[in-house]
Amino acid sequence: MDVKDFYYDLPEELIAQVPLKDRSSSRLMSIERESGNIEHMIFKDVLSKLNAGDCLVLNNTRVIPARLYGAKKTGAAMEVVLLHRVQSDNPEDILWEVILRPGRRAHVGAEIFFGNDDLKAEIVSVEESGNRIAKFTCDGVFEEVLDKIGIMPLPPYIKEKLDDPERYQTVYSKEKGSAAAPTAGLHFTDDILDALRKKGVKIAFVTLHVGLGTFRPVKVDKVEDHYMHEESYTISGETCDIINETKKNGGRVIAVGTTSCRVLESVADDNGFMSPKSGSTRIFIYPGYRFKVLDGLITNFHLPESTLIMLVSAFAGKDNVMNAYHEAIKERYRFFSFGDAMIIL
């Protein structure tokens, strides 16, 4: 399968640079999975698409201020972006896989200092990808120091300054660890979630810490040759029980975002049964994949030739998805992280 089959030409002015003041006022394209029929809506109308007995699965990860600006002892400036925490035999070690710029200055043993030397990173190894493993030390609690000196790592296609960092968090964000937001969830408000509960829609949460690998372009010609990035996840027994009960009773399981989808499809057995689990996944979903648990998907509009548009195409059909994207461009939808959404059922 050719990567170029997932290309579309997007006018730059349709890339949303700032979030709307009202999260739920973004547009919502409804796509019928079987026929490809399209309906144009407003996101708050999502209530009309979900039924009592359905289960909505949301990713409750919280974005951390993962971009750090520091310097070596020589004064050479360095930028460090935290990707994901690395397990260590010593639980007191604070190890992260990181991206460094400029990378040529970051050899093993190099030390980088941040803030008023509140935080130090030592490069302990170089990965095959070119990323580094850094060991951090600080006075105090690492997360608190990071909150003080770190910066929210907005996607590279967003050039505008974000006035309120909370607008790059979902209203239900809880578990710290992501370098990027699960953006399909940015449209939800507490009022919408309350209205869904009152309607009888079950709300369940998973955690998948989103890495910056989600923005990396696919650099191979054939989809099957792409090496998928790794992300860590957790799904609780409570969430598994809700999903299993929903399926047993004939309800639909709808994932909010590709991240929630990846957790569900990584954990479900061949019969769609869920069991609690924590781990990491490199699951790569593209056309031809057989979904085990998913019945619906709420998602944003994704970059051309990305693994995300491939996942959505696997669920809704490539022709349906590419037609929907061309329709969205014609109708001047807003694209990517702060843009509009689609629901596929």
C-alpha positions, 0 to 999 in steps of 0.5 A: 500500500502506497503512502502517497495514497493518503495525501491531500492538498491542504490550504495553509489558511485552514490549519487552525492556529488558536482554539475557539473560545467555546470548545463545543462550538467547533464544527462536526462532520458526521460520516456514515461508516458503511455508505460514506454519507456526510452530514454537517453539524456543530460539535455540541450536537454530538449528543444526537449521535449517541444512544443510551447504552453506548460507551464513550471512551476518553483518554485522560492523559495530561500534557506536561510542559515537556519543552525545556531550554537550557545550556551546557557549561560552555554556554552552548544553548540546548533545547530538550523535549521530553518524549516518555519516561524510561523505566530504570532498575533504580526507581529513584532514577529519573530517566527520559527519552528526549529529543535534543537540538542541536543533537550533535552537541549531545554526546554521552556524558554531556550535561545540560542545565536548566533554569537557575540550575534548578534542573540538570540532565546528563546524556546516558545513551544514544538511541538508534533513532537519534533520540537520547536517554537523559538522566535528570537530577534536581532539588525537589520534586521533578514534576514541580520543577518541570511545571516551573521551568518547562513550556507546553510543546505545541505541534510544529504547525501551530505558530501562534502563542497559546494564551491559556495553556489549559486550552491544550488540555481536555477538561478531564485530563488527569494523568500527567505524562503526554508530550501532545494532547489527545486533541479529539477530546478538546471539544468536550465540555463538562456540560456535554459530558453531564448531558451524555451521562443523563442520556444513559451514555456510559463514560469510561477512561483510559490513559495513553501518554501521547508522544511527539512521534504522533507528528512525525511524517511517514518517511517510507514509500510503502505503508507496511514498511513504517516503524511505529512509535511506542506509547505507554498506556493503562486501562483499569478493571473498571473501564474494562468492565464497562466496555465488556458490559456494553458489548454484551448488552448490544451497545456501541463502543465509541473511542474519542481520538486515535489514542483511545482507539489504540489502547482498546485495540491493543488490549482487546482479545480476538473476541473483543473482550477487555482485561485490565493492563498497563504496558506500551504499544506500537500498534499500527492500524491501517487499511486491512486491519480487523477491528476487535472492539471499536464501533465508532470514532470521534477524531480531528482532521489529521495531517496528510500521509500520517499514521493517524489518517491511515488509522481513520481510513482503516475504520471508515474506508480509505475512499470514504475518508479521503472524500470526507477530507476533500469535502471538509476543505471545500466547506472550509473546515478548520484542521489539526489540533485546534480544528474541527472534528468528525464522528464516524459511526 
